[in-house]
């Protein structure tokens, strides 16, 4: 499963999952965020996991999070 994690300015993190069903991608996203927390990164979820479709063929799941240091 392809997962992309971006550390953004201001302590924000974005997680994108570009494969699988929405349910699979949502579970993978939550797993990644839990792993970041387990490694000591103070990650706080912002909003809900979102699903986006491009041209009806590409689906990705996005989750925004803030990292408080």
Secondary structure, 3 states (H helix, E strand, C coil): CCEEEEEEHHHEEEEEECCCCHHHHHHHHHHHHHHHHHCCCCEEEEEEEEEEEECCCEEEEEEEEEECC
